[in-house]
C-alpha cells in the first residue's frame, strides 16, 4: 500500500516510492528505494523534502499515515470545493480562442525572439534591452485580456531543446493570468510579467554541462545550479529601467515558506506576496514540462501537487487562488467524457469550471482517435459531460496537436 508521510516519520527499512519534490531541477537523489540508514534520511532532508510516499509492500509500514488513495480523495474534495467557490466576477471574456490564436502565436514567438536576444546579450556582457522586454510584456497582456486561453494553449506546446526560453515566457504568462484574476493594477501586472520573463536569466551563466545534464547532479553541481538566482540578481541589479517588483521575482521564486528554499532560506513574511505567486507559477510550469530528467505531469495532477506542497512550502491561500484562476480543469487537461469520448481542454471556464471548451478526439472504449470536434460543454446542446481526467501518457496520447 502506498502512503504519504512526513519526513519526520521516515525510518530505516521503509521503502520510498516518491520523494515528492518534483520541482527540484534534477534527480539529485534516487526517487525510490529502501532506506538503509539515518544518513540517507538526512540527505533527503537536505533536499528540502518534507513529505514523501512509502510503499508498505516493499518496506516497513507507518500506521499513523493515511493511505494515498484516501489523501487523493481529500484532494478531490478540495478541488470540488474550489469549483463551488469560483468567482463569477472574474469570468473570462468569451472571445473565442480561434479568434485570438493566430495573434497570440505571433506574440508568443516574438517573446521568444526577444528573450533569446536578451540571453545572448547577457552571454556577451551586453546590456539588456529593457524596452523590448517591456513592449513584449504589454503585448502578452493584451492577448491575455482578449482571451488568456490562447496563450495558455501555446504554453503547453513545448520542446525540451528550448526549455529555458519557454519556461521563462510561460511563467510570465502564468503570472499575468494569476495577477489578472486578483485584479491587480495594470502597472503591477506588467511588472509581474516582466519579472516572470526574466526570473531565470541567471541560468545563462550556469555551464551547459550542468544545466542540461540528464543524470544525477553531484553536490557541487547542484550548488552551482542554485547559484542561478544570485547570478540573475547581479544581472538585474545593474539593468536600468526595471522595477523592484520585477527584480524581486528573480530573487524570491525559489524561496519556500518553511525555509527550505534557496538561496537565502527565507521564511514566512520574508517572502512577499509577489514572490509567493512567482514560486507557485514557477513550480506549476516546471512540473508540467518534459525535461531531460523527468516527464511532465498532467495539469490536473500538478494542481493536486500544489495542494500537497502548500502544507509547508507554498502559500496555501494563493495556491487555491491560483487553482481558481486556472480552473480545476486547466487548459491542456485530458478529460474523460460521457458517451465513450475524451478530449483536451482548450478553453477554461472560470464561471463554470465543470464546463470548459473541449476538443473531443478520442474513443475511450476502442482506444483510437476520432475526428476532432470542438465542444462547448457549457452549451445547452452539449452532448457530453466530464466524468474525470485521464493520463495521456498511459494512453500513449499526445494532446498538443489538438490544443
C-alpha positions in Angstrom: 0.0 0.0 0.0 1.2 3.5 -0.9 1.1 6.0 2.0 2.2 9.6 2.3 4.2 10.5 5.4 6.1 13.5 6.8 9.8 13.3 6.7 9.9 13.0 10.5 8.1 9.7 10.2 10.7 8.2 7.8 12.8 5.4 9.3 15.4 3.0 8.1 13.7 -0.1 6.5 10.9 1.9 4.9 10.7 1.9 1.1 10.4 5.3 -0.5 8.3 5.3 -3.7 8.3 9.0 -4.4 10.3 11.9 -2.8 7.5 14.3 -3.6 10.0 17.1 -4.7 9.4 17.2 -8.5 10.2 20.9 -8.7 13.8 20.2 -7.8 15.6 20.8 -11.2 17.5 17.5 -11.2 17.2 14.0 -9.9 19.7 14.7 -7.2 18.7 11.5 -5.3 17.0 8.3 -6.3 13.3 8.9 -6.0 12.7 5.3 -4.9 14.3 2.6 -2.9 14.6 1.2 0.7 16.1 3.5 3.3 19.3 1.8 4.6 20.3 4.2 7.4 19.8 7.5 9.1 22.4 9.2 6.9 20.1 8.6 3.9 17.2 10.3 5.7 19.4 13.3 6.5 20.4 13.5 2.8 16.7 13.6 1.8 16.0 16.3 4.4 18.8 18.4 2.9 17.0 18.3 -0.5 14.1 20.2 1.1 11.8 17.2 1.2 9.2 17.5 4.0 6.7 14.8 2.8 7.1 11.7 0.7 5.5 8.4 -0.2 6.3 5.0 1.1 5.4 1.5 -0.2 4.4 -0.7 2.7 4.5 -3.8 0.5 8.3 -3.3 0.0 9.3 -2.0 3.3 8.3 -1.1 6.9 4.8 0.4 7.5 3.9 3.7 9.1 0.5 3.0 10.8 -0.2 6.7 11.6 -0.1 7.8 7.9 -3.2 8.0 5.7 -3.2 5.7 2.6 -2.5 7.7 -0.6 -6.0 6.9 -2.1 -7.6 8.5 1.0 -5.4 11.5 0.5 -6.3 11.7 -3.1 -10.0 11.7 -2.1 -9.3 14.6 0.2 -7.6 16.5 -2.6 -10.5 15.8 -4.9 -12.9 17.2 -2.3 -10.7 20.3 -2.0 -10.7 20.8 -5.8 -14.5 20.3 -5.8 -14.8 23.0 -3.1 -12.7 25.3 -5.3 -15.1 24.7 -8.2 -18.0 25.9 -6.0 -16.0 28.9 -4.8 -15.1 30.0 -8.3 -15.6 33.8 -8.7 -18.1 34.6 -11.4 -17.0 38.2 -11.2 -13.6 37.3 -12.9 -15.2 35.4 -15.7 -13.2 35.3 -18.9 -14.1 37.3 -21.9 -15.8 34.9 -24.3 -13.8 35.9 -27.3 -13.3 32.5 -29.0 -9.8 31.1 -28.7 -9.8 30.6 -32.5 -10.0 34.4 -33.0 -7.1 35.2 -30.7 -4.9 32.1 -31.5 -3.0 33.5 -34.6 -2.2 36.8 -32.9 -1.3 35.1 -29.6 1.1 32.7 -31.5 2.8 35.6 -33.2 3.2 37.4 -29.8 4.5 34.2 -28.2 7.1 33.7 -30.9 8.1 37.3 -30.7 8.5 37.0 -26.9 10.8 34.0 -27.5 12.9 36.0 -30.0 13.2 39.0 -27.6 14.2 36.7 -24.7 16.7 34.8 -26.9 18.3 38.2 -27.8 18.4 39.1 -24.1 20.1 35.8 -23.2 22.7 36.3 -25.9 23.3 39.9 -24.7 24.0 38.6 -21.2 26.4 36.0 -22.6 28.2 38.7 -24.5 28.3 41.1 -21.5 25.9 43.5 -23.2 23.1 45.4 -21.5 19.6 44.1 -21.6 17.1 45.7 -24.0 14.5 46.5 -21.3 12.4 48.4 -23.8 11.9 45.3 -25.9 11.0 43.2 -22.8 8.6 46.0 -21.7 6.9 46.0 -25.1 6.7 42.2 -25.2 5.0 42.1 -21.8 2.4 44.7 -22.9 1.6 42.6 -26.0 1.3 39.4 -23.9 -1.0 41.2 -21.5 -3.1 42.5 -24.4 -3.6 38.9 -25.6 -4.4 37.7 -22.1 -7.0 40.5 -21.9 -8.6 39.3 -25.1 -8.6 35.6 -24.2 -6.0 34.2 -21.9 -6.7 30.6 -23.1 -4.9 31.3 -26.4 -1.6 31.8 -24.8 -2.3 29.1 -22.2 -2.7 26.6 -25.1 0.6 27.7 -26.6 2.4 27.4 -23.3 1.7 23.6 -23.4 3.3 23.1 -26.8 6.9 22.5 -25.7 10.3 21.5 -26.9 13.0 20.1 -24.5 15.6 21.9 -26.5 14.2 25.4 -25.7 13.1 24.8 -22.2 14.7 27.9 -20.7 13.0 30.2 -23.3 9.6 28.6 -23.0 9.6 28.2 -19.2 10.6 31.9 -18.7 7.8 33.1 -21.0 5.3 30.7 -19.6 6.0 31.9 -16.0 5.4 35.5 -17.2 2.1 34.4 -18.8 1.0 32.5 -15.7 1.8 35.5 -13.5 -0.2 37.6 -15.9 -3.2 35.2 -15.7 -2.8 35.0 -11.9 -2.5 38.8 -11.4 -5.5 39.5 -13.6 -7.6 37.1 -11.6 -6.6 39.1 -8.5 -7.5 42.4 -10.2 -4.0 43.9 -9.7 -3.3 47.3 -11.2 -2.1 47.3 -14.8 1.3 48.6 -13.9 1.8 45.9 -11.3 0.6 43.3 -13.8 3.2 44.4 -16.4 6.0 44.4 -13.7 4.9 40.8 -12.8 5.1 39.6 -16.4 8.5 41.2 -16.9 9.7 39.6 -13.7 8.4 36.2 -14.9 10.1 36.6 -18.3 13.5 37.4 -16.6 13.2 35.3 -13.5 15.6 32.6 -14.7 18.0 34.8 -16.6 20.9 33.8 -14.3 20.8 30.3 -15.8 22.5 31.6 -18.9 25.7 31.7 -16.7 25.4 28.2 -15.5 27.5 25.8 -17.5 25.5 23.8 -20.1 27.0 20.6 -18.8 25.1 21.2 -15.6 22.1 22.9 -16.9 21.3 20.2 -19.4 22.7 17.2 -17.6 20.3 14.2 -17.9 21.6 12.3 -14.9 22.2 12.9 -11.3 23.8 16.2 -10.3 26.8 15.9 -8.0 26.7 18.0 -4.8 29.0 20.7 -6.2 26.9 20.8 -9.5 23.7 21.2 -7.5 25.3 24.1 -5.6 26.2 25.7 -8.9 22.7 25.2 -10.3 21.3 27.0 -7.3 23.6 30.0 -7.9 21.5 30.9 -11.0 19.4 33.0 -8.7 22.3 35.1 -7.4 23.7 35.3 -10.9 20.3 36.7 -12.0 20.2 39.2 -9.2 23.5 40.6 -10.2 22.5 40.9 -13.8 19.2 42.6 -13.0 20.7 44.9 -10.3 22.8 46.7 -13.0 19.9 46.7 -15.5 18.4 50.2 -15.7 14.6 50.6 -16.2 13.5 47.6 -14.2 11.2 47.9 -11.2 12.0 46.5 -7.8 9.0 44.2 -8.1 10.3 42.7 -11.4 13.7 42.2 -9.7 12.1 40.5 -6.7 10.6 37.8 -8.8 14.1 36.6 -9.7 15.2 36.9 -6.0 12.3 35.0 -4.5 10.9 32.4 -6.9 12.9 29.6 -5.2 12.3 30.6 -1.6 9.8 28.5 0.4 7.7 29.5 3.4 9.3 26.8 5.6 12.8 28.0 4.9 13.7 25.0 2.7 14.2 27.2 -0.4 17.2 29.0 -1.8 19.4 31.0 -2.0 18.8 32.6 1.4 16.4 30.2 3.1 13.8 32.9 3.7 10.7 32.1 5.7 7.2 33.4 6.1 6.8 37.1 5.9 10.3 37.5 4.4 8.7 36.4 1.1 6.3 39.0 -0.2 3.1 38.2 -2.0 4.6 38.5 -5.5 7.5 36.2 -4.6 5.0 33.6 -3.3 2.9 34.0 -6.5 6.1 33.5 -8.6 7.0 30.4 -6.7 3.6 28.8 -7.5 3.8 29.7 -11.2 7.4 28.6 -11.5 6.7 25.2 -9.9 3.5 24.6 -11.9 5.2 25.2 -15.2 8.3 23.3 -14.3 6.5 20.1 -13.2 4.1 20.1 -16.2 7.1 20.3 -18.6 9.0 17.4 -20.1 12.6 17.8 -19.0 15.8 15.8 -19.8 15.5 14.2 -16.4 11.7 13.7 -16.0 8.4 13.5 -17.8 6.0 16.3 -17.2 2.8 15.9 -15.1 -0.7 16.4 -16.4 -2.1 19.9 -15.4 -4.7 18.5 -13.1 -2.1 16.3 -11.3 0.1 19.4 -10.9 -2.7 21.2 -9.2 -3.1 18.3 -6.7 0.7 18.5 -6.1 0.4 22.2 -5.4 -2.2 21.5 -2.7 0.2 19.0 -1.1 3.1 21.4 -1.3 1.0 24.2 0.2 1.2 22.3 3.6 4.7 23.5 4.1 6.4 25.1 1.1 3.9 27.3 -0.8 1.2 29.8 0.3 -2.0 27.8 0.7 -4.4 30.7 0.1 -2.5 31.7 -3.0 -2.4 28.1 -4.2 -6.2 28.0 -4.0 -6.4 31.4 -5.8 -4.1 30.0 -8.5 -6.3 26.9 -9.0 -9.4 29.1 -9.2 -7.8 31.3 -11.8 -6.7 28.3 -14.0 -9.9 26.4 -13.2 -9.8 22.9 -11.8 -9.7 21.6 -15.4 -6.8 23.8 -16.8 -6.0 24.2 -20.4 -4.2 21.1 -21.6 -6.0 18.7 -19.3 -7.2 15.4 -20.9 -10.7 14.9 -19.7 -12.8 11.7 -19.9 -16.3 12.4 -21.1 -19.6 10.6 -21.3 -20.5 8.7 -24.5 -17.1 6.9 -24.5 -15.2 10.0 -25.5 -12.2 12.0 -24.3 -10.8 15.4 -25.2 -8.3 18.1 -24.3 -9.4 21.3 -22.6 -8.6 24.3 -24.9 -10.5 27.0 -23.0 -11.1 27.0 -19.3 -14.4 28.3 -17.9 -13.8 30.2 -14.7 -17.5 30.9 -14.4 -18.5 27.3 -14.6 -15.3 25.2 -14.1 -17.0 21.9 -15.0 -18.0 23.2 -18.4 -14.8 24.2 -20.3 -14.3 24.2 -24.1 -13.0 20.8 -25.1 -11.6 19.4 -28.4 -13.0 15.8 -28.4 -10.7 13.5 -30.3 -10.6 10.0 -28.7 -12.8 7.0 -28.3 -12.1 5.6 -24.8 -13.6 2.1 -25.5 -12.0 1.3 -28.8 -8.9 3.3 -27.8 -8.4 5.2 -31.1 -8.6 8.7 -32.3 -11.7 10.1 -33.9 -12.4 13.1 -36.0 -11.7 16.1 -33.7 -14.6 18.3 -32.8 -14.7 21.4 -30.6 -17.4 21.2 -28.0 -18.5 23.9 -25.6 -19.6 21.9 -22.5 -21.5 25.0 -21.2 -23.8 24.9 -24.2 -27.4 23.6 -23.6 -26.8 21.4 -26.7 -23.6 19.8 -25.5 -23.7 16.0 -25.8 -21.0 15.4 -23.2 -20.3 15.8 -19.5 -16.9 15.4 -17.8 -16.5 12.1 -16.0 -13.0 12.6 -14.8 -9.4 13.1 -16.0 -7.1 10.7 -17.9 -3.3 10.3 -18.1 -2.3 11.0 -21.7 1.0 9.1 -21.3 -0.7 5.9 -20.0 -2.8 6.0 -23.2 0.2 6.9 -25.3 -1.5 10.1 -26.5 -0.1 13.4 -27.5 -2.7 16.2 -26.8 -0.6 19.0 -28.2 -1.8 18.7 -31.8 -5.4 19.3 -30.5 -4.6 22.4 -28.5 
